[in-house]
Amino acid sequence: AADVRAPVALFGSALLPNDAQLQQFRERPWNGVHFSAKYLSSLDGMTECTREVLGTFAAQSVQPIIESKVRNSAAVAALRELLQCGVASQGSSGTMAPSAATPGPPSSLNPSKLRRRWAPKSDTPSNADLPDAAISCDGHIVAKAALVEALGLKDLPRTGWIRKGVPAPESVAAHSWGVAFLATQLCPASLDRGRVLEMAVVHDLAEVRVGDITPEDGITKEQKHHIEMDAIHNMGVTERTRTLFAEYEAHETAEAQFVRFLDKLDMALQAERYERAGLDLPQFKEEAAKLAVQYGFSDLIPPSL
């Protein structure tokens, strides 16, 4: 009898490029897994390498398994683009063109609906082509609804000031601007200034969904952390924004620790402004005074206060 064997199905792993994954591979690489310098160089490098791998998969009839969380329509759009570009890049190669058996993108995909990376205007599809008004710029995808939602921080007053009877207290957005402004003035040269600035802008972003939670609300730090992390992961913001928010929450990097100091410093300086109206707010300056000594800015908030 003839030796009839079932065809072998080949599968290969791939990851959806994102800032969080890139940062993890840089700091805590997987055991036994080698990442090229190009892959680790930037999000663009990670994306290009992933496209090359997917192109090789397509040429060899290997079905890709994407081992990344795809939480929303924006991430689905990014994944579709990646799969399409992987196939297209190999189809245009003279050394590794796909065979007739090479699987193409899923039949449900419409190439005209896929958002390409940022390109000259003549080659840039309309953002209206993206599902749920997701917008792509230089490889970062954000939902339009998230942009509008984030602006709600402008209307969210800081809870601590309300409880102390401050009339017309600042908003969370105003506080975030204050932290970012302090970063432009005080950020040490040893830190990544751009990362500090971005982190300062988004460090309270989750509050647009969960509110400005304070210790008086009876919620533990651990509960607050989980509530805010869940909120940020369900917003349609970019993966980079989620990564920066998580980095700030962890308070492990030098940049995150400095932004935390600026967060307390802005609150302390704002308390001084409110005290001019006759309020007594020393408790809002205590932690900033301690951190100011550590960073060499004790003249701003003397420890005696």
FIDREN-996803 format. One record per residue: residue number from 0; x, y, z of N, C-alpha, C in turn. Coordinates in steps of 0.02 Angstrom, whole numbers. Example, Ala and Ser with C-alpha at 12.3 -4.5 7.8 and 13.67 -1.06 7.14 Angstrom:
R     i     n_px     n_py     n_pz    ca_px    ca_py    ca_pz     c_px     c_py     c_pz
R     0      660     -284      390      615     -225      390      660     -165      390
R     1      642     -112      354      684      -53      357      645        2      394
% end
This chain:
R     i     n_px     n_py     n_pz    ca_px    ca_py    ca_pz     c_px     c_py     c_pz
R     0       42      -59        0        0        0        0       44       62        0
R     1       20      112      -32       58      174      -36       61      208       32
R     2      118      240       44      128      275      107       98      345      101
R     3       35      351      124        0      414      119        4      450      186
R     4       35      507      185       42      545      247        4      611      242
R     5      -24      630      298      -60      694      300      -11      752      292
R     6      -31      803      257       14      861      250       30      892      318
R     7       90      917      322      113      948      385       96     1023      383
R     8       62     1046      435       47     1117      441      100     1151      483
R     9      129     1203      456      182     1239      491      155     1304      521
R    10      175     1318      582      153     1379      616      215     1414      644
R    11      213     1480      645      268     1519      672      242     1576      715
R    12      278     1590      769      257     1642      815      279     1711      792
R    13      239     1760      807      256     1830      793      223     1873      846
R    14      250     1932      857      223     1979      906      203     2043      872
R    15      149     2073      894      128     2137      868      173     2191      899
R    16      212     2226      858      260     2275      886      225     2328      929
R    17      252     2340      987      227     2393     1031      282     2414     1079
R    18      275     2472     1106      326     2500     1150      337     2459     1213
R    19      282     2433     1241      288     2394     1303      330     2331     1292
R    20      316     2296     1236      353     2235     1221      427     2251     1208
R    21      439     2305     1171      507     2325     1155      546     2341     1219
R    22      515     2378     1264      548     2395     1327      563     2332     1368
R    23      517     2285     1368      528     2222     1405      587     2183     1376
R    24      591     2179     1310      645     2141     1279      713     2175     1291
R    25      712     2241     1296      775     2277     1310      799     2265     1381
R    26      752     2264     1428      770     2260     1498      770     2189     1526
R    27      722     2149     1502      715     2080     1527      705     2032     1469
R    28      757     2020     1429      750     1976     1370      733     1905     1390
R    29      697     1870     1346      679     1801     1360      741     1756     1358
R    30      743     1708     1403      800     1661     1404      804     1621     1340
R    31      863     1619     1311      874     1578     1252      849     1609     1187
R    32      825     1671     1190      799     1704     1130      844     1762     1113
R    33      867     1763     1051      912     1817     1028      872     1870      990
R    34      882     1933     1007      851     1988      971      907     2030      939
R    35      899     2043      875      950     2080      840      952     2152      863
R    36     1008     2185      850     1016     2255      868      964     2298      832
R    37      949     2280      770      899     2317      732      830     2310      765
R    38      813     2250      787      748     2237      819      740     2278      882
R    39      794     2285      921      791     2319      985      805     2394      979
R    40      822     2417      919      842     2487      910      785     2536      921
R    41      726     2519      898      669     2565      901      605     2527      882
R    42      548     2561      890      485     2530      869      485     2519      794
R    43      515     2565      757      520     2557      684      561     2495      667
R    44      617     2485      702      659     2427      690      623     2362      707
R    45      587     2363      762      548     2304      782      494     2288      730
R    46      462     2340      705      409     2331      655      438     2304      589
R    47      494     2332      567      524     2310      504      546     2237      508
R    48      577     2219      564      599     2149      572      540     2102      574
R    49      486     2123      606      426     2080      610      396     2071      541
R    50      396     2123      501      370     2118      432      413     2070      391
R    51      478     2073      401      523     2027      365      509     1955      384
R    52      498     1944      449      483     1876      472      417     1852      443
R    53      366     1895      445      301     1876      417      305     1864      342
R    54      347     1902      308      357     1891      237      388     1823      224
R    55      437     1804      266      467     1737      260      416     1683      273
R    56      375     1693      324      321     1646      338      277     1636      277
R    57      257     1693      245      213     1689      187      246     1651      130
R    58      311     1664      119      347     1631       65      353     1556       75
R    59      354     1534      138      363     1463      154      299     1430      176
R    60      242     1462      166      177     1435      185      172     1420      260
R    61      201     1463      299      198     1456      372      142     1502      398
R    62       96     1474      435       41     1513      462       64     1550      524
R    63       58     1616      526       81     1653      585       32     1647      644
R    64       60     1640      703       22     1643      765       43     1706      801
R    65       -2     1752      809       14     1816      841        5     1808      917
R    66       61     1812      953       59     1801     1025       59     1868     1062
R    67       14     1911     1044        6     1976     1077      -68     1988     1090
R    68      -82     2025     1143     -151     2042     1158     -176     2093     1108
R    69     -234     2080     1080     -266     2127     1034     -331     2148     1067
R    70     -330     2207     1098     -384     2225     1143     -440     2267     1110
R    71     -425     2299     1054     -474     2345     1026     -468     2348      950
R    72     -513     2385      919     -515     2388      846     -452     2421      818
R    73     -422     2467      855     -360     2498      831     -304     2447      827
R    74     -300     2402      877     -249     2350      876     -263     2300      820
R    75     -327     2286      807     -345     2242      751     -322     2272      685
R    76     -332     2338      678     -311     2372      616     -235     2368      608
R    77     -199     2376      663     -126     2372      660     -103     2302      640
R    78     -138     2251      668     -121     2182      652     -135     2167      579
R    79     -191     2190      554     -208     2179      483     -156     2211      438
R    80     -135     2271      455      -85     2306      415      -19     2266      415
R    81       -1     2241      474       62     2204      480       61     2141      437
R    82        6     2104      440        0     2043      401        1     2058      326
R    83      -34     2110      307      -37     2129      236       32     2151      211
R    84       66     2192      251      132     2216      230      183     2160      228
R    85      176     2111      272      222     2055      272      217     2015      208
R    86      155     2004      185      145     1968      123      168     2010       64
R    87      152     2075       65      169     2118        9      245     2126        1
R    88      281     2130       58      353     2140       54      387     2080       22
R    89      362     2021       34      392     1962        4      370     1954      -69
R    90      309     1977      -83      286     1973     -152      326     2017     -199
R    91      355     2071     -172      394     2116     -214      468     2100     -214
R    92      488     2049     -177      558     2031     -173      577     1985     -230
R    93      635     1997     -259      657     1954     -314      689     1890     -290
R    94      707     1886     -225      742     1827     -200      696     1780     -162
R    95      638     1805     -143      595     1762     -103      523     1777     -118
R    96      502     1768     -178      433     1781     -196      388     1724     -172
R    97      328     1738     -151      284     1686     -127      266     1638     -183
R    98      258     1575     -164      237     1525     -212      161     1528     -219
R    99      136     1488     -265       64     1489     -276       26     1465     -214
R   100       60     1424     -172       27     1397     -113       32     1443      -54
R   101       67     1500      -63       76     1545       -6       10     1575       15
R   102       -8     1569       78      -71     1599      100      -67     1674      100
R   103     -119     1706       77     -121     1779       79     -156     1802      142
R   104     -172     1866      145     -207     1891      204     -277     1862      207
R   105     -308     1860      265     -375     1834      270     -422     1866      220
R   106     -470     1827      195     -513     1852      142     -555     1911      165
R   107     -564     1918      231     -605     1973      255     -570     2040      252
R   108     -504     2039      238     -466     2101      238     -475     2137      171
R   109     -484     2201      175     -488     2243      116     -427     2287      115
R   110     -377     2275       71     -316     2314       71     -328     2389       69
R   111     -382     2410       36     -395     2482       32     -414     2511       99
R   112     -432     2468      147     -451     2492      213     -393     2489      262
R   113     -337     2465      241     -279     2459      285     -239     2523      286
R   114     -221     2546      346     -184     2608      353     -110     2595      346
R   115      -77     2628      299       -5     2621      292       30     2666      343
R   116       95     2653      351      134     2697      394      134     2768      364
R   117      149     2817      406      148     2887      384      190     2896      322
R   118      163     2928      273      196     2934      208      181     3004      181
R   119      213     3024      125      196     3088       95      122     3092       80
R   120       95     3153       79       23     3163       72       -6     3128       12
R   121       32     3125      -41        7     3094     -103       -5     3019      -94
R   122       26     2989      -42       21     2917      -32      -10     2901       35
R   123      -44     2949       65      -72     2939      131     -147     2931      128
R   124     -173     2871      145     -246     2861      145     -278     2905      198
R   125     -342     2917      191     -379     2957      240     -387     2918      304
R   126     -381     2952      361     -392     2920      425     -464     2894      432
R   127     -508     2921      390     -578     2898      392     -583     2825      370
R   128     -531     2798      337     -533     2729      316     -522     2681      373
R   129     -499     2704      430     -485     2661      486     -550     2645      523
R   130     -554     2584      552     -615     2566      589     -622     2608      651
R   131     -684     2626      668     -699     2665      728     -658     2728      732
R   132     -644     2759      676     -607     2822      674     -540     2817      709
R   133     -506     2760      702     -438     2753      729     -390     2790      684
R   134     -343     2824      713     -296     2866      676     -226     2839      684
R   135     -189     2833      629     -121     2808      632      -73     2863      611
R   136      -21     2873      650       31     2921      634       98     2892      654
R   137      141     2880      604      208     2854      617      206     2789      656
R   138      158     2747      640      154     2681      671      117     2677      736
R   139       95     2735      764       59     2735      827      -15     2745      811
R   140      -57     2702      838     -128     2703      822     -168     2724      883
R   141     -213     2772      874     -254     2797      929     -325     2807      903
R   142     -375     2793      944     -444     2803      925     -463     2876      935
R   143     -499     2903      887     -520     2973      893     -560     2984      957
R   144     -601     2934      975     -641     2940     1036     -597     2949     1098
R   145     -537     2918     1097     -491     2925     1154     -464     2996     1158
R   146     -452     3027     1101     -428     3096     1100     -480     3142     1131
R   147     -542     3132     1112     -596     3174     1139     -606     3160     1213
R   148     -604     3096     1231     -614     3078     1302     -560     3108     1346
R   149     -497     3106     1324     -441     3131     1364     -450     3205     1380
R   150     -482     3243     1336     -493     3314     1347     -538     3327     1407
R   151     -572     3274     1429     -615     3281     1487     -576     3298     1550
R   152     -510     3287     1550     -469     3306     1608     -471     3381     1620
R   153     -486     3419     1567     -490     3492     1574     -549     3511     1619
R   154     -599     3469     1623     -659     3484     1662     -662     3448     1729
R   155     -610     3409     1745     -610     3369     1806     -569     3405     1860
R   156     -603     3433     1911     -566     3470     1964     -528     3421     2009
R   157     -474     3445     2038     -434     3405     2084     -471     3398     2151
R   158     -482     3335     2170     -524     3320     2228     -496     3349     2293
R   159     -431     3345     2302     -401     3370     2364     -416     3442     2378
R   160     -414     3483     2325     -428     3554     2333     -501     3566     2351
R   161     -545     3529     2321     -617     3536     2335     -630     3523     2409
R   162     -599     3469     2435     -610     3450     2505     -582     3502     2554
R   163     -534     3542     2531     -506     3593     2574     -539     3662     2563
R   164     -593     3661     2524     -630     3723     2516     -599     3773     2468
R   165     -556     3750     2423     -526     3796     2375     -578     3816     2323
R   166     -591     3880     2316     -640     3902     2266     -612     3895     2195
R   167     -652     3870     2149     -631     3861     2079     -562     3828     2075
R   168     -555     3767     2101     -490     3734     2100     -467     3715     2030
R   169     -403     3704     2023     -374     3685     1959     -401     3617     1936
R   170     -398     3604     1871     -418     3539     1844     -360     3491     1843
R   171     -373     3428     1832     -320     3378     1826     -276     3395     1767
R   172     -305     3419     1713     -266     3438     1654     -219     3496     1670
R   173     -243     3544     1709     -201     3601     1728     -142     3576     1770
R   174     -155     3529     1815     -102     3500     1856      -51     3465     1811
R   175      -74     3426     1763      -29     3390     1718       14     3438     1679
R   176      -16     3494     1657       24     3545     1623       77     3573     1670
R   177       59     3584     1733      107     3609     1782      166     3561     1791
R   178      152     3497     1793      205     3447     1800      250     3448     1739
R   179      219     3453     1680      259     3455     1618      301     3519     1614
R   180      272     3575     1636      310     3637     1635      371     3633     1682
R   181      361     3605     1741      416     3597     1788      470     3552     1757
R   182      449     3503     1718      498     3459     1685      542     3498     1637
R   183      512     3545     1602      552     3585     1554      603     3629     1591
R   184      590     3646     1653      633     3690     1691      684     3654     1734
R   185      667     3594     1758      707     3562     1810      736     3494     1791
R   186      718     3467     1734      740     3399     1716      816     3396     1710
R   187      848     3351     1748      921     3344     1744      942     3317     1675
R   188     1002     3335     1654     1028     3312     1590     1037     3237     1587
R   189     1042     3205     1645     1054     3133     1647      992     3093     1630
R   190      934     3125     1629      871     3090     1615      850     3100     1543
R   191      806     3056     1519      777     3062     1452      722     3115     1456
R   192      739     3177     1435      692     3233     1442      627     3220     1405
R   193      631     3193     1345      571     3180     1307      525     3131     1342
R   194      554     3080     1370      513     3030     1406      482     3060     1469
R   195      521     3102     1503      496     3135     1563      436     3180     1545
R   196      442     3217     1491      388     3262     1470      325     3223     1451
R   197      333     3170     1411      275     3130     1392      242     3099     1453
R   198      282     3074     1499      255     3042     1559      218     3093     1602
R   199      245     3153     1605      213     3206     1644      144     3222     1617
R   200      138     3223     1551       74     3240     1519       21     3186     1532
R   201       41     3122     1532       -9     3067     1536      -13     3034     1604
R   202       25     3058     1654       29     3020     1717      -37     3015     1754
R   203      -84     3060     1742     -150     3056     1774     -206     3043     1725
R   204     -189     3018     1666     -239     3010     1613     -297     2965     1632
R   205     -284     2913     1671     -337     2866     1690     -393     2900     1730
R   206     -377     2956     1761     -426     2990     1802     -486     3015     1762
R   207     -478     3022     1697     -535     3044     1657     -590     2992     1659
R   208     -573     2929     1677     -623     2876     1683     -641     2860     1755
R   209     -592     2861     1800     -604     2838     1868     -609     2896     1918
R   210     -593     2957     1896     -595     3013     1941     -529     3021     1979
R   211     -524     3076     2015     -464     3092     2054     -471     3059     2123
R   212     -444     2999     2129     -449     2960     2191     -396     2985     2241
R   213     -418     2997     2303     -372     3020     2355     -373     2971     2413
R   214     -325     2976     2459     -324     2931     2517     -388     2934     2559
R   215     -423     2990     2557     -485     2997     2596     -543     2957     2567
R   216     -534     2929     2507     -588     2891     2475     -594     2820     2502
R   217     -548     2799     2546     -552     2732     2574     -531     2678     2527
R   218     -491     2695     2476     -466     2646     2427     -391     2639     2437
R   219     -367     2577     2443     -296     2565     2454     -256     2584     2392
R   220     -190     2592     2401     -146     2607     2345     -149     2551     2293
R   221     -152     2488     2317     -155     2432     2271     -219     2433     2231
R   222     -275     2447     2264     -339     2450     2229     -339     2507     2178
R   223     -313     2564     2198     -309     2621     2153     -268     2604     2091
R   224     -211     2571     2103     -168     2551     2047     -205     2507     1998
R   225     -239     2456     2023     -274     2410     1979     -332     2444     1942
R   226     -368     2488     1977     -423     2523     1945     -398     2567     1888
R   227     -343     2604     1900     -317     2649     1849     -284     2612     1792
R   228     -249     2557     1806     -218     2518     1752     -272     2487     1708
R   229     -326     2464     1738     -381     2436     1698     -411     2490     1654
R   230     -418     2550     1681     -447     2605     1642     -403     2623     1583
R   231     -338     2629     1594     -293     2650     1540     -290     2597     1486
R   232     -295     2534     1504     -290     2481     1454     -355     2474     1413
R   233     -408     2504     1437     -471     2501     1400     -485     2565     1362
R   234     -439     2613     1366     -445     2673     1325     -413     2660     1257
R   235     -433     2697     1208     -406     2687     1140     -343     2726     1126
R   236     -302     2738     1179     -241     2777     1170     -186     2732     1140
R   237     -130     2762     1122      -76     2723     1091      -44     2677     1142
R   238      -12     2626     1116       24     2579     1160       80     2615     1197
R   239      110     2664     1166      163     2702     1199      135     2738     1261
R   240       76     2767     1254       45     2801     1311       33     2752     1368
R   241        8     2692     1352       -3     2642     1404       63     2623     1438
R   242      115     2617     1398      181     2599     1425      207     2653     1472
R   243      201     2716     1451      224     2771     1493      183     2775     1558
R   244      119     2764     1553       76     2766     1612       97     2710     1660
R   245      108     2650     1633      128     2593     1675      197     2606     1706
R   246      242     2637     1668      308     2652     1694      303     2701     1752
R   247      260     2751     1745      251     2799     1800      222     2764     1861
R   248      173     2722     1851      141     2687     1906      191     2643     1944
R   249      238     2613     1908      286     2568     1940      338     2607     1981
R   250      353     2669     1961      401     2712     1997      469     2677     2005
R   251      489     2641     1953      553     2605     1956      609     2640     1918
R   252      593     2671     1862      645     2704     1823      660     2773     1852
R   253      719     2799     1835      738     2865     1859      690     2918     1833
R   254      667     2910     1771      621     2959     1742      554     2959     1780
R   255      528     2899     1795      464     2894     1831      470     2924     1901
R   256      526     2911     1934      535     2938     2002      540     3014     2001
R   257      571     3041     1948      577     3114     1944      509     3145     1930
R   258      469     3114     1887      402     3139     1873      360     3137     1936
R   259      369     3085     1976      332     3081     2039      351     3141     2084
R   260      415     3158     2085      436     3217     2123      403     3281     2096
R   261      402     3287     2030      371     3346     1999      296     3348     2013
R   262      265     3290     2016      194     3286     2033      182     3316     2103
R   263      224     3298     2150      218     3325     2218      239     3398     2221
R   264      289     3417     2182      312     3486     2182      258     3533     2154
R   265      227     3512     2099      173     3554     2071      117     3563     2122
R   266      100     3509     2157       48     3514     2208       68     3563     2264
R   267      132     3560     2284      156     3603     2338      156     3676     2316
R   268      179     3689     2256      180     3758     2231      109     3785     2221
R   269       64     3741     2199       -6     3761     2192      -36     3777     2260
R   270      -17     3737     2311      -41     3751     2379      -19     3820     2402
R   271       43     3839     2385       67     3906     2404       24     3960     2371
R   272        3     3949     2309      -40     3998     2275     -107     4004     2312
R   273     -136     3947     2331     -200     3949     2365     -194     3978     2436
R   274     -136     3970     2466     -126     3997     2533     -127     4073     2533
R   275     -113     4103     2476     -116     4176     2471     -187     4202     2483
R   276     -236     4157     2474     -306     4176     2486     -327     4162     2557
R   277     -278     4144     2600     -294     4134     2670     -304     4062     2692
R   278     -296     4014     2647     -303     3944     2664     -239     3917     2696
R   279     -245     3866     2737     -187     3835     2769     -181     3764     2742
R   280     -129     3751     2701     -124     3687     2665      -54     3656     2673
R   281      -27     3652     2733       41     3625     2741       48     3552     2721
R   282       -6     3513     2730       -2     3441     2715        9     3427     2641
R   283       -5     3476     2598        5     3467     2527       77     3481     2505
R   284      119     3500     2553      188     3517     2537      240     3472     2570
R   285      217     3430     2616      263     3390     2656      306     3342     2614
R   286      273     3302     2572      310     3253     2533      355     3286     2481
R   287      332     3340     2451      373     3376     2402      436     3403     2435
R   288      430     3426     2498      488     3453     2533      541     3399     2544
R   289      519     3339     2561      566     3284     2571      601     3265     2506
R   290      563     3261     2452      592     3242     2387      636     3298     2359
R   291      619     3360     2375      659     3416     2350      730     3413     2377
R   292      738     3391     2439      804     3383     2468      843     3331     2428
R   293      810     3276     2412      842     3222     2374      867     3244     2306
R   294      828     3287     2273      846     3309     2205      884     3376     2204
R   295      898     3403     2262      937     3464     2264      898     3527     2252
R   296      833     3526     2264      791     3584     2254      758     3606     2319
R   297      793     3599     2375      764     3616     2439      746     3689     2445
R   298      777     3733     2405      761     3804     2408      690     3818     2383
R   299      663     3772     2341      595     3782     2316      544     3768     2370
R   300      553     3714     2407      507     3694     2460      549     3676     2521
R   301      563     3723     2564      605     3710     2622      576     3654     2665
R   302      619     3608     2690      595     3551     2730      558     3572     2793
R   303      570     3632     2816      538     3654     2878      463     3665     2871
R   304      439     3671     2809      368     3683     2798      327     3620     2811
% end
